Amino acid sequence: MSIQHDTSGRRSIQVEVEVPGNAEEVWKAVATGPGISSWFCPTEVEERVSGVIRTLMGPGMESTAAVTVWDPPDRLGAEGPGAGPDAAPMTTEWIVEPRSGDTCLVRVIHSMYGATDDQAEQLEGIESGWPYFFAILRIYLAHFRGQPASIIRTMGQASGSVNNAWSTLTDALGMADLRKGVRWTSPPGTPSLTGVVEQVHGHRQPYAVIRLDKPIPGIASATAFAMGDCAMVTVGIYLYGSEASAIAARDESAWQKWMKERFS
């Protein structure tokens, strides 16, 4: 991992990705509530300095931060509490840099002052998680730019290593041998999904991202990651278009049941 230290006691990580779209389009995707909610997690943003950013990561997992910098379409800064009762505050900065060819570089920087070694591990976990969500962001901006999403998101817990949890999840989803460009169909016992694999990654936080064409356009994703002494697995489905909300409402309980039967 690449935690940076400076003489002031600040520890930081940064992750970046090049995405399609002009600065205004990319800003809407990474700095506004409707945009963030279309590729990440349900989020509300009060678009002003001292405004509040609320993000629902999962059941009972809401994070909040206060906007410290609001400079569209270039830079957003926010500060929120770290994880744990005595954790140092965490500062987050989003930067959008226009590039040639109607693309932008998106950079996110997380930093803490006076963090303990345990709290610094939070930064490492955050750093390893962003490539997964940035893969979803790239597909969103390339194919669904400006469209709201209806999200199905289910999470489970497994004992053992992240690699073992990932193997169990991908075996169950029929993703074990997926490669970029291969078509994938959801397995029997799940709501029907079909699409083309856009990206597969198998390192510290493994993930797979698929662009769906059936039953409607969307993105299906899966990942596994460490949380404390256990491993967590997640399936995220983002649906777009006029039928999205109805299909998400119809299929969410089936996906939740599917996950609960396989993971605690």
N, C-alpha and C positions, 0 to 999 in steps of 0.2 A: 504494500500500500504506500501511498505517497503523501503522508501527513507532513506539512511544512511547519517549521518552528521559526519564530523570530525573536529578537532580543527583548521585546515587550512582554513575552509570555504567551503570545497568540499562537494557537495551533489551528491549522486550516487545511482543507482539501478543496480541490476544484475538479469539476468534470465538464467536458464540453462535447458538443456534437454539431455538425453542419446539417442544416435542414433546408428544404425548399420553402420559398415564400419571401416576400419583401418584409422590411422591418415592421411595418404596421400590422401585417398579418401574423407574423411570428410573435410580436408583442401581445396581441390579443390571445394567442394560444398559451403563453407562459405567464401572463401577468393579470389576467382577468378571470373572474369566477367561472363564467360559461366556457371559456377556452380551456382552463385547467381541468374542468370537470369532463371534458370531452376526450381526454387521453390519460389522465392521472387518476385522481380520486375526487369525489364530490367536494367542491370548494366554493367558499364565498369570499370575495375580496371587496373591502371598502376602498375605493380607488382614490386614496389621498394619504398624505402624511398623517400619522397617528391613527389611520384606519386599521381595522382588524382583519386578519386573514384567518379563516377557519377551514380546516381540512379534516374530513372524516376518513380516516385510514381503514376503519373497520368497526364492527360493533364495539361500542365503548372506547374507541380509540380516536378521540378528537384532539387535534393539535391546534393551538392558536399562536399567532404572532402579531406584533404591532408593526405597521409600515413605518420605516424610518427614512426611506428615499422613494420618491415617486417622480420619475423623470421619463415619461413615455416619449418615444418607443425604445429608449436606450437602456434604462437601468431601474431596477426595483430592489430596495433593501428592506429587510424586516428583521426583527429580533423577537425571540420567544424563549420560554424556559427549556432547559435541557431535560433529559430523562432522569428521574429520580429526585428525591426531596432536596438534596444539597447540590444538585448539578449546576455547573456554571451556565449562564445564559448562552444561547446559540444565535449567532448572526448569520443570516442568509442573504446572498446578493445574486441577483439575476442580471446578466448583461446580454444584450442583443447587438451583434456587430454585423452590419450588412456586408455581403461579399458580392463579387461579380456573378453574373448569370442568375439573378433573382434568387439568391440563397442567402442565408444568414448563419453565423456562428452563434450558438447559444452556449453560454458559460454560466454554471452555477457554482458559487463558492460558499462553503459553510465554515464558520470559524468560532472558536471559543477562547476566552482569556482565562488563565488560571485553572485550566482543566486538569483533573487527575488523569492518571494512566487509564483507569477504568472508563472515564468519560471520553477520553480520546478514542477508545475502541468504538464508541458510538459513531465517530466520524468515519472510521474505517468501514463500518457497516453501511453507513449512508453512501459512501463513495462506491462501494461494490453494488449497491442497488440501483443507482441512476442509469447505468447502461441499459438495463431492462426497460425502464420507463422511457428512456430516450429512443429506443427502438420503436416503441409504440408511437411516440411523438412524430418521428419521421414519416411513418406510414399515414398518420392522421393528416399531417400537412401536405403530403404528396397526393392523397386520394380523397380526403374528407374535410378539407380546410374550411373552417367557418361553420361546420355543421355541429349541432348539439348531439350528444351521445346519450343513449340509455344504457346503463351499466348493470351487468350481473357480475358480482364479485363474491367468491367464496373462498374460505381459508380453513386449513386444517393443521393439526399438530402431529408430529411424529417423533418417536424416540430414535436415538441413533444419530448418524451423521447426516449432513446435508446431501451428500452424494447418494446415500441409501434412500433418503426421502424422495429425491429427484428420480431415482430409478423406479421406485414404487409408483410415483405419480405418472411418469411417462409411459410405463408399461400399461397402466390402467387406461390412459388416454390414447394409446396406440401411437405414441410419439417417439418410441425408443430409438428408432433408426431414421428419424427424419433428417432430410438435407434441404438446403435452400432450393426452391423451385419445384419441390415435390408437392403433389396434391395430398391433402389430408381430409379425412372424414371422421367426425366424432364417433366413438365406439357405441355398440349396442347398449341400451340402458340409459343413454343420455339424450337430451334434445338434439335434433339433427343439425349439424354444422358442417360446412364444406368450404375449403379454401386452399390457398397456395402458401407454402412456407416462405416467409420473408427473411427470417433470421433465426439461427440456433446458436447458442453460446453455452459452453460447458465448463467454465472455470469456477471461481469461488462462489458466485451466485449464478447458477445455471438458469437459462430461460429459453423459451421458444415463443416466437411471435408469428401469427398466421393471418393473412388478409383474407377475409371471408367473402364469398359471393353468394352463398346460400345459407339460410333461407332469404337473407337480405344482406346487403353490403355491411361489412364491419371488420373488427379485429378480435381475434382470440389470442390469449396469451396465458403462459403458465411459467411459474418460477418456484424455486425453493431457496430458503435462506436460514441462517442461524439466528436464533433469538434466545439469549441466555444459554441454558444447557440443553435446549431442544432444537428441533428443526421445524420450520413452518413451510407449508406449501400453499400456493395461491393459484387459482384460475380466475382470470379476468376477461370478460367479454364485453366489447364496446359495439353497440349497434347504432346505425345511422339511417335516417330516412323516416318517412311518414308512418311506417309500421313498427318502428323500433320500440316504442314504449309498450305497445300491446304485446309484442313477442317477449320482451324482457319480463313483463309482469307474468306472462304465461309460463315461462321456463325457469324463473329464478328458483322456485321451490324444488324443482327437480334437480337442479345443480347442487343446491344446498344438501339435499338428501343423498345425492351421489357422493359428495365429499364426506359427509358424516359417516357413511357406511365404510369408508376406507381409512379415514383419519379421525382421531379424537378431536 
